Amino acid sequence: MSVKALLQEWPRYFEVPPKNRSNKKYLVSELIYRVQELTYGGLTKKTIDRLEALAESKRLNERKYDNIRLAIGTKLVREVKGVEHHVTVLEDDYEYQGVKYKSLSGAAFAITGTRWNGNAFFGLGKTANPRPYHKSRRRK
């Protein structure tokens, strides 16, 4: 079926319009699932309860992560090659030398030129002391 034909078929199975009106694979998969659901029945109550429990568990884990967010205005200091580098925590990002970065990893990359886990670079992980900085060497 064409996308146009799939869109014409959509109201027979759904009360709301599709989230994506141009992606044929999406339309086909949603319609196929709905036809099977109507023919063979939907998820069992046990399965729905299990999925909801898993989703709640995921939300609880996300909340734990939010609780360790650094306070706005916190200054992170890291010395690299004898030079102190200061990064300030902003509401939704981090500032280093007047430039805003979406993550601590981005700021660490700006400082070192190599990829780092931002938390590890600034010593915010499980260990209290950050690893020493060593510029990576290419092996020949």
C-alpha positions, -999 to +999 in steps of 0.1 A: +000+000+000+011+036-006+015+061+022-017+077+010-037+044+012-023+037+047-034+071+059-069+065+045-070+032+064-057+047+097-091+060+110-106+025+108-082+014+136-073+045+155-091+075+170-061+098+168-040+107+138-006+091+134+024+108+150+043+106+117+023+109+084+052+103+060+071+073+073+057+043+056+075+017+078+060+034+109+025+034+095+026-002+084+040-014+117+014+005+138-015-008+116-002-044+116+001-043+154-034-029+158-049-054+135-032-083+154-042-067+187-079-066+176-077-101+162-058-119+190-062-096+220-038-071+235-013-075+263-023-095+294-029-077+327+002-094+341+023-081+312+010-046+315+017-046+353+052-058+347+059-031+321+045-004+344+067-017+372+098-016+349+089+019+338+085+031+374+119+015+383+134+034+354+119+067+366+133+061+401+167+055+387+165+088+367+155+106+399+186+093+416+207+107+388+190+141+391+198+143+428+236+142+421+234+172+398+259+199+409+245+231+423+243+261+399+273+283+404+296+254+415+332+260+403+351+229+392+389+232+391+413+209+374+450+213+369+465+201+336+502+205+328+506+230+356+477+252+345+445+255+365+413+253+345+380+265+360+345+253+348+313+269+362+281+249+365+252+268+349+215+258+350+215+236+319+252+236+308+288+243+318+310+273+311+347+272+304+366+304+293+334+321+283+322+292+261+291+271+271+293+233+269+263+209+271+283+184+292+314+182+314+328+159+288+327+187+263+346+210+287+371+183+294+377+179+257+382+216+253+408+215+281+427+184+269+420+179+233+411+142+241+378+125+249+371+121+286+342+112+308+335+146+323+327+132+358+359+112+358+380+141+346+368+164+373+370+137+400+332+134+405+330+097+401+333+069+426+369+078+434+377+110+451+408+118+431+408+123+393+432+103+372+463+122+362+461+137+327+483+121+301+481+131+264+475+099+245+503+087+223+497+070+189+513+036+186+533+030+155 
